[in-house]
């Protein structure tokens, strides 16, 4: 059964401060052709969402299921384009449907240095 | 080394030989000795934290203040803290007293709010805005609940129990009226606010007796108080766990030193505790709603 596509969202839950994800800049890795890799963070479940506790950056993020899947696809082998293609394949939707939400999530995770470009 | 020498060493205070005063407090099992060159400052802290005063003993933390006699507002450079053999100047980034930023006190999570309850369960009323929150707590006390903490709720990150924190209550006429307490009650200490209003400070145990709990309690529910009411009946609305975690983070009094332990505890608290927002009506109506829905 194909899961239904939900716009990927990430919520920043910083003690004493909440930054709307919309304020995150454009992903820096876009168009570089480099694969993305996630930095280690503590992962917890919260209902269908997942929580990333960034001990180094002293911040906490809640990712909905599609954002979580996007995060997991940052495995050191896939570029942003390839991740969009993979998400579109898994959810059987157009890449144009997947891309905007994925890029917003990627921008937040990159700004938090939770996702970086993989070494060649 | 005597206390006056300690004052000079720690804060550079001059002429402290003849004027230093002291008090001993026990806060969340940490024994804290305060040595102050200002009588006013020590008196102020002693009133706010009267329920924490204990007999002199070996201290886990020593707070040394070299503020001038006529000031009750220490500035960075006028205070220091001593833990073990380590003397640290106070930088002013966090309140000098109580030193919640020092071990062992920094091992707790501190939430901004009040904790009221019945039996072994407390409802945590979370909000930064003191007057409305205190009034609601008082209205719940008037219905027979007990008070665990008002202003700061310490939470043990291991077992998620809320600990008693009997800092002095600050009550206005309306709150005292709700409690049916005579203005001449011996526990009440009147003072004038910066806005010129008269309010009263009171040690919770002297004022409330058995309704001031000294036993840690489970968090039975988290209630985030909305700033605006409904102009009528209060409304309790459930929150998703995601929303609850965001709001809980925003109500942290200070960043947990052991960040992962602290955040894990908050995630765990959101998982196992029902969470709500309360759009308040009158304090009596809101208290009745919370009491009937969450405590009785």
Interface residues (C-beta under 8 A of the other chain):
Chain A: X11 X13 X14 X15 X16 X18 X42 X44 X46 X47 X49 X51 X53 X55 X58 X60 X62
Chain B: X240 X241 X242 X245 X246 X249 X250 X252 X255 X256 X259 X260 X263 X264 X267 X270 X271
